[in-house]
Amino acid sequence: MKKAETCPKCHLPLEGAGLSCAECGWTLRASRVKAEAQRQDPERFRCAWEADGLRCCYPGGAASSTNGSGPYYCAWHYHCADPVRGARLVHESQGYRPEDREAELAAAVEQSLKQRGLARREGESKAEHIKRMAQFCREGLAQFRQRSRQNTPHNEEQAP
């Protein structure tokens, strides 16, 4: 946690951990200290379900709290009411590594781009590829707008 160097109230230098001022009585609220500690916890967004001394390795994205404090659960454990099924999922998750999943997804995206002819061509600079992709998007958007106009009924004036 980043400690304060001077008191925000009286502007005198803080001593010790920088959590309170002996001169004016200012203190850093405990909730702020806890929130800062949570932000620095690398396991914060990992699923909180535990079984047999192991913790689920899947990312936790669902929480019952409305203030972002967690605990967070993965999609499989969030509504899981069966402890046997929950334990099985924890054991299955032990081989999960986000780095591997990111590489797997990147490879799938690259393959999809190649299949559509959108991957970076051999000898094509990054700037040229970006320019070609921007042109592709503009053309696609123009086609979409044209189809939308063709499918939109026009108000025709009717004779009285």
Backbone hydrogen bonds, N-H to C=O, Kabsch-Sander energy under -0.5 kcal/mol:
donor,donor_aa,acceptor,acceptor_aa,energy
3,K,1,M,-0.5
4,A,18,G,-0.8
7,C,12,L,-2.9
11,H,7,C,-1.7
14,L,5,E,-2.1
18,G,15,E,-1.4
21,C,26,W,-2.9
22,A,20,S,-0.5
25,G,21,C,-1.6
28,L,19,L,-3.2
29,R,27,T,-0.5
33,V,29,R,-1.7
34,K,30,A,-2.5
35,A,31,S,-2.6
36,E,32,R,-2.3
37,A,33,V,-2.1
38,Q,34,K,-2.3
39,R,35,A,-2.1
40,Q,36,E,-1.3
41,D,37,A,-0.7
41,D,38,Q,-0.8
44,R,41,D,-1.6
46,R,43,E,-2.0
47,C,58,Y,-2.7
48,A,72,Y,-2.4
51,A,54,L,-2.5
54,L,51,A,-2.1
56,C,49,W,-2.7
60,G,45,F,-3.7
61,G,59,P,-0.6
61,G,73,Y,-1.4
62,A,73,Y,-2.2
73,Y,62,A,-2.7
78,Y,74,C,-2.0
80,C,77,H,-1.0
86,G,82,D,-2.7
87,A,83,P,-2.3
88,R,84,V,-2.1
89,L,85,R,-2.3
90,V,86,G,-1.9
91,H,87,A,-2.2
92,E,88,R,-2.3
93,S,89,L,-1.9
94,Q,90,V,-0.6
94,Q,91,H,-0.9
95,G,92,E,-0.8
96,Y,93,S,-2.2
100,D,97,R,-0.6
101,R,97,R,-2.0
102,E,98,P,-2.6
103,A,99,E,-2.0
104,E,100,D,-2.3
105,L,101,R,-2.7
106,A,102,E,-2.5
107,A,103,A,-2.2
108,A,104,E,-2.0
109,V,105,L,-2.5
110,E,106,A,-2.5
111,Q,107,A,-2.4
112,S,108,A,-2.3
113,L,109,V,-2.6
114,K,110,E,-2.3
115,Q,111,Q,-2.3
116,R,112,S,-1.4
117,G,114,K,-1.3
118,L,113,L,-3.2
119,A,113,L,-0.9
124,E,121,R,-2.2
129,H,125,S,-2.4
130,I,126,K,-2.5
131,K,127,A,-2.3
132,R,128,E,-2.5
133,M,129,H,-2.5
134,A,130,I,-2.4
135,Q,131,K,-2.1
136,F,132,R,-2.2
137,C,133,M,-2.5
138,R,134,A,-2.5
139,E,135,Q,-2.5
140,G,136,F,-2.3
141,L,137,C,-2.6
142,A,138,R,-2.4
143,Q,139,E,-2.3
144,F,140,G,-2.3
145,R,141,L,-2.6
146,Q,142,A,-2.3
147,R,143,Q,-2.5
148,S,144,F,-2.4
149,R,145,R,-2.3
150,Q,146,Q,-1.9
151,N,147,R,-1.8
152,T,148,S,-0.7
156,E,154,H,-0.7
